Amino acid sequence: MSTKQVAILIDFENIGIDAMSFVVEQSSKHGRIIINRAYADWTTTRGIKEKLQELGIEPIHNFRATKTSKNAADIMLAVDAVDTVHRSPVDLFVIVSSDSDFIPLIRYLKALGKEIIGAGRKIIVPDSLVLACDDYIYLDDHSGPNAKPQSAPFSRTRSAEKKPSFLQAVKKVLPSVSHRLDKESHKWDHQIDQAWSRRAVAVGESIPGTWAASEAAKILAFPKLSASQYPTLQKLLESSTYLSSKWNRKNNRIEKTS
C-alpha cells in the first residue's frame, strides 16, 4: 500500500504553538507530510520562529491592515487548498480551524476524492464542521497560551452583520478560484446519481426513498438529508436539473426516468 501524501493547513490564531505540535504528530501517523503551513499575522506573534522550524511549519504571513481583514488568513488558507489540490499529489488534507465557513471548501476537496481531517477546539467547533470532515481532532487539551480564549461561538446574527461571507471574500479576491469552487461543488448531483444507479442495478429501476435520502446525505456530508439545504428528496431533485432529468419521485420511492 502506497504512503498517503499529507497537507496540513493551520489557522494559527485559533490554536497556538502547543496545539500545532500535536497536529503535526497526529498527522504524521497518516502518511508523509509534504505541505505544512500556518497562516497568521506573524508580526503580532513573537518568540515562536524556532519552534515553527522544529516542526517543519512554513509560516504564511497575513498583513492585517485593517480591523475588517479578520478573515484574510482564512481566505489565504482556502486559496492555498484549492491551488494545492490541482498542483500537488495530496491524498489527505488536515485543516486546522473551528470555522464552519470552511465546509464548502471541505466538500469541494472531498468531491475530488480527497480525505479530510479537521482539527480545532471542541468548545467552539460547530457539529456541522465536524460532520463534514472524515475525522476530527479535538485540541482543547493541547492549546497553549498563544491561542485566543473563546468560551462560545460568536453570535451568528452579529457575525452575519459585521463579517463578510467567507465565500464572498474568496470570490472578490480570486474569481478564478471561486469559479472552480462553484463548478466542482455541484458535482454532488453526479455522485448521487452514480450511487442511486448502482443500487438500481441491484434491486431494480426503483429504489426505496429512505435509502436514497440516506445515501444523498452521506455525499452531501450531513448526518441526514433533512439537516441539509435540501431537506426532502423532492427539493433535492428540484435543485438539480441533472438529477431531475434522470430520476422521479413516486410515493416513497425513487425511480429512473424512462
C-alpha positions in Angstrom: 0.0 0.0 0.0 1.4 3.4 -1.0 2.0 6.1 1.6 -0.5 8.9 1.8 0.7 12.4 0.9 -0.5 14.8 3.6 -1.0 18.6 3.5 -1.5 20.5 6.8 -3.1 23.9 6.6 -3.4 25.7 10.0 -5.3 28.8 11.1 -2.9 29.7 13.8 -5.0 32.2 15.6 -7.4 29.6 16.8 -4.9 27.2 18.4 -1.3 28.2 19.3 2.1 26.6 19.1 1.4 23.7 21.5 -1.6 22.5 19.5 0.4 22.7 16.3 3.0 20.3 17.7 0.2 17.8 18.5 -1.4 18.3 15.0 1.9 17.5 13.3 2.4 14.5 15.5 -1.0 13.1 14.7 -0.9 13.9 11.0 2.4 12.1 10.6 0.7 8.9 11.6 -1.5 9.1 8.5 1.3 9.5 5.9 4.1 11.7 4.6 3.7 15.4 5.3 4.6 17.2 2.1 2.9 20.6 2.9 2.9 22.1 6.4 1.7 25.7 6.6 0.3 28.0 9.3 -1.5 31.3 8.5 -1.4 34.4 10.7 -0.1 37.9 11.1 3.3 36.9 12.4 4.3 40.4 13.3 2.0 40.1 16.3 3.3 36.7 17.4 6.8 36.7 18.9 9.2 34.1 20.0 8.0 31.0 18.1 10.1 31.1 14.9 12.4 28.4 16.2 9.5 26.2 17.2 8.0 26.5 13.8 11.2 25.5 12.2 11.5 22.5 14.5 8.0 21.3 13.4 8.8 22.0 9.7 5.9 24.5 9.5 6.1 27.2 6.9 4.6 30.5 8.2 2.4 32.2 5.7 2.2 35.9 6.6 -1.1 37.8 6.6 -0.7 41.6 6.7 -3.7 42.7 8.8 -4.0 46.3 7.6 -7.5 47.0 9.0 -9.9 45.6 11.5 -12.1 44.3 8.7 -9.4 42.0 7.4 -10.1 39.5 10.2 -10.7 36.5 7.9 -7.9 37.3 5.4 -5.9 34.3 6.8 -9.0 32.1 6.2 -9.1 33.2 2.6 -5.4 32.6 2.1 -5.8 29.1 3.5 -8.7 28.3 1.2 -6.9 29.7 -1.9 -3.9 27.6 -1.0 -6.0 24.5 -0.5 -7.7 24.9 -3.9 -4.3 25.6 -5.6 -2.7 22.6 -3.9 -5.4 20.1 -4.9 -4.7 20.9 -8.5 -0.9 21.1 -8.3 0.3 18.6 -5.7 -0.3 14.9 -5.3 -2.0 15.3 -1.9 -4.3 12.5 -0.7 -5.2 13.9 2.8 -5.8 17.4 3.9 -5.6 18.3 7.6 -7.5 21.6 8.0 -6.9 23.2 11.4 -9.9 25.5 12.1 -13.1 25.7 14.1 -14.8 27.9 11.5 -17.9 26.4 9.7 -17.2 28.7 6.8 -14.7 26.0 5.6 -17.5 23.5 5.0 -17.9 24.4 1.3 -14.1 24.0 0.8 -14.2 20.7 2.6 -17.0 19.4 0.3 -15.1 20.7 -2.7 -12.0 18.7 -1.7 -14.0 15.6 -0.9 -15.7 15.8 -4.3 -12.2 15.5 -5.8 -11.6 12.3 -3.8 -9.5 13.8 -1.0 -9.7 12.7 2.6 -10.2 15.5 5.1 -9.3 15.6 8.8 -10.3 18.7 10.7 -8.8 19.9 14.0 -9.9 22.5 16.4 -11.3 23.2 19.9 -14.4 21.2 20.9 -15.7 24.1 23.0 -16.3 26.3 19.9 -16.4 24.0 16.8 -19.9 23.5 15.3 -21.2 20.0 14.8 -21.7 20.7 11.1 -17.9 21.2 10.6 -17.1 18.0 12.5 -19.6 16.0 10.4 -18.3 17.4 7.1 -14.8 16.0 7.8 -13.9 12.3 7.6 -12.4 12.7 11.1 -11.9 15.5 13.6 -9.1 16.0 16.2 -10.0 18.0 19.3 -7.3 20.2 20.5 -8.7 21.6 23.8 -6.1 19.9 25.9 -3.3 21.0 23.6 -3.9 24.7 23.0 -1.3 26.8 24.8 -1.3 30.4 25.9 -0.9 31.6 22.3 -4.4 30.6 21.5 -7.1 33.2 21.8 -9.5 32.3 24.6 -13.1 31.8 23.5 -15.8 30.2 25.5 -18.5 30.0 22.9 -19.1 30.6 19.2 -19.8 34.1 18.1 -23.4 35.1 17.6 -24.5 34.1 14.1 -26.5 37.3 13.7 -23.7 39.6 14.8 -21.2 37.7 12.6 -23.5 38.0 9.6 -23.8 41.7 10.1 -20.2 42.6 10.6 -18.1 39.9 9.0 -18.2 39.4 5.2 -19.1 36.0 4.0 -16.1 33.7 3.6 -17.0 32.6 0.1 -17.9 36.2 -0.9 -14.5 37.2 0.1 -12.9 34.4 -1.9 -14.9 35.4 -4.9 -13.9 39.0 -4.6 -10.2 38.3 -4.1 -9.7 35.5 -6.5 -12.5 35.0 -9.1 -10.8 32.1 -10.9 -10.6 30.0 -7.7 -14.3 30.9 -7.0 -15.3 29.6 -10.4 -13.6 26.3 -9.8 -15.1 26.1 -6.3 -18.6 26.7 -7.6 -18.2 24.4 -10.5 -16.7 21.5 -8.6 -19.1 21.8 -5.6 -22.0 21.0 -8.0 -20.6 17.6 -8.8 -22.5 16.2 -5.8 -25.5 15.5 -8.1 -23.4 13.3 -10.3 -22.2 11.4 -7.3 -25.7 10.9 -6.1 -26.8 9.7 -9.5 -24.0 7.2 -9.6 -24.8 5.9 -6.1 -28.5 5.6 -6.9 -27.7 3.9 -10.2 -25.6 1.3 -8.6 -28.4 0.5 -6.2 -30.9 0.4 -9.0 -28.8 -2.2 -10.9 -29.0 -4.4 -7.8 -32.7 -4.0 -6.8 -34.4 -2.8 -10.0 -35.2 0.6 -11.5 -37.0 1.7 -8.4 -35.2 2.2 -5.0 -36.5 3.0 -1.5 -36.8 6.7 -0.7 -35.3 6.2 2.8 -32.2 4.6 1.3 -31.9 7.2 -1.4 -32.1 10.0 1.1 -29.6 8.4 3.4 -27.1 7.9 0.5 -27.6 11.5 -0.6 -27.0 12.8 2.9 -23.6 10.9 3.1 -22.5 12.5 -0.2 -23.6 16.0 1.0 -21.7 15.4 4.3 -24.8 15.6 6.5 -26.0 13.1 9.1 -29.4 13.0 7.4 -30.9 14.7 4.4 -33.4 16.8 6.5 -30.4 18.6 8.0 -29.1 19.7 4.6 -30.1 22.6 2.3 -32.2 20.0 0.5 -34.4 18.6 3.4 -36.5 16.4 1.2 -36.0 14.2 -1.8 -38.3 16.4 -3.8 -36.3 19.5 -3.0 -33.1 17.6 -3.8 -34.5 16.7 -7.3 -35.7 20.2 -7.9 -32.4 21.7 -7.1 -30.6 19.8 -9.8 -31.6 19.6 -13.5 -29.2 16.7 -13.9 -30.9 14.6 -11.2 -34.4 15.6 -12.2 -33.6 14.5 -15.8 -32.7 11.1 -14.6 -34.9 10.4 -11.6 -38.5 10.8 -10.5 -40.0 10.5 -7.0 -43.0 8.2 -6.9 -44.7 7.8 -3.5 -41.9 6.6 -1.1 -39.5 5.5 -3.8 -37.1 7.0 -6.4 -37.2 5.6 -9.9 -35.2 6.1 -13.1 -36.9 8.1 -15.9 -37.7 6.1 -19.0 
